[in-house]
Amino acid sequence: MAISFHQNPSPRARPQPGGTSDKYSETIDEIVPYDGGILHYRLEGCADAGSPVLLFSNAFLTNLHIWDSTVSLLKARHPEYRFLPYDTRGYLPSSLGTTHSITLDVLTTDISNLLSRLSIPHVHTLIGSKFGGVLALAFASRYPSCLENLIVCGCEISTTPKSEKTCDETLRYVRTWGMNGVLKDKCVALWFTADAREGKEWKCVRDMVAGMDYEGLEGTIGAQYAFDERGNLGKIRCPTLFVSGSEDGILPETMSMYPEMMGGAAEYRGIGRASGLPMMERPDAFVEVISDFLRLGDDP
């Protein structure tokens, strides 16, 4: 499903430090979507413009840096690939644009627009975590010709009747206490096992959650808590891997049923001693799982 948009300017390098872009390093670039918002991305790896691309979509309340360890390991092992992590719309208020209702269709169009502006007709693999996994599923069903493989990590494929209540409670809490309150600790506690808490990656994610702007949260939270992709699973034609940490609540059991819902055209793998963000908690194990599934190292 496509949304029409106006001609976009070419991608531009990020400005020098100042304003909201201070959250990012000098390697982060920006692109202007069809409605005036700014998306942040980082394209690295093989210098050959025709080399295959792995695209990464981050979890809600986080930014593209959740993929740093994964990309670093993959680059070292597979220098023939390019790697494209990007920020889902909403982490910074500058990414919101003029669209008043942020939906999955808007967010999947962001991906299509990003790839178009970077002259990438299709990606080798789209990898998404948490809500980024939902977004990856949605993109695969709406733009099936744009990717060859799909990897979905730690997410459900539809929300529940309680989701709207959770959405309202989250906004009310953050409006009162700010992102730097207990919310960040509650989120991170769910995303890491007890053994990984207070570690470097744990603290990194705490800072990400605390750094999300309230305006961005308010503008995108409706999409996070109101989706149902069950009816779209059958539209996905590419090889698909569902992944979760073995200690990520009920998700191992829930996600293990998704391949059957797709008619057996997918598989599920768990990552031991990990919770909601195995790409951060156990990046080596995560990379082994996705490399094995994709058979990276074979001819691209």
Secondary structure, DSSP 8 states (H G I E B T S, - for coil): -----------EE--SS-GGGGGS-TT-EEE--TTS--EEE--EE-S-TTS-EEEEE--TT--GGGGHHHHHHHHHH-TTSEEEEE--TTSSGGG-TT-SS--HHHHHHHHHHHHHHTT---EEEEEEETHHHHHHHHHHHH-GGGEEEEEEES--SB--TTHHHHHHHHHHHHHHH-TTSHHHHHHHHHHS-GGGTTSHHHHHHHHHHHHS-HHHHHHHHHHHHS-B-GGGGGG--S-EEEEEETTSTTHHHHHTTHHHHTTT-EEEEEETT--S-HHHHSHHHHHHHHHHHHTTTS--
